[in-house]
Amino acid sequence: DALAKRLRSAYSKAVGAFFVSKANKTLLEDQIAMELKNARILLNPLNVNVDQPLDWLGATNSLRIACVARLEPAAKGHDILMHVLSLPKWRERDVTIDCYGAGPSREALEIRAKQLCVSDRFHFLGHQE
């Protein structure tokens, strides 16, 4: 109950919550006993013009993403996120990724973040209760 309460508070303050399937969204809503009115489903392929400004961010035009997943790039894609963040058009944008989770590849991912010069915007925060 305490965790569900904290999650309800966090999700109610978020600009948006993004899910890769309706089932994932519904599962979280069931687990925290809250309808996520700010949720969006991002189905693959995600057909957006990546050269356009991120207008939905509002006036701040900054984006802070929580990546909640075990640190296993083959299954979770942390390496892909880092690579995208290192591209020139994303290097110019105010985007930060906070990674929550533990796993067998933390050291390698931290090294790769330094190699790609994204360690200032790609944070490893470990497993959180």
Salt bridges, closest charged atoms under 4 A:
GLU29 OE2 - LYS25 NZ 2.87
GLU35 OE1 - LYS37 NZ 3.59
ASP51 OD1 - LYS89 NZ 3.11
GLU72 OE1 - ARG70 NE 2.67
ASP98 OD2 - ARG64 NE 2.61
ASP98 OD1 - HIS123 ND1 2.90
GLU110 OE2 - ARG106 NE 2.83
GLU129 OE2 - HIS127 NE2 3.65
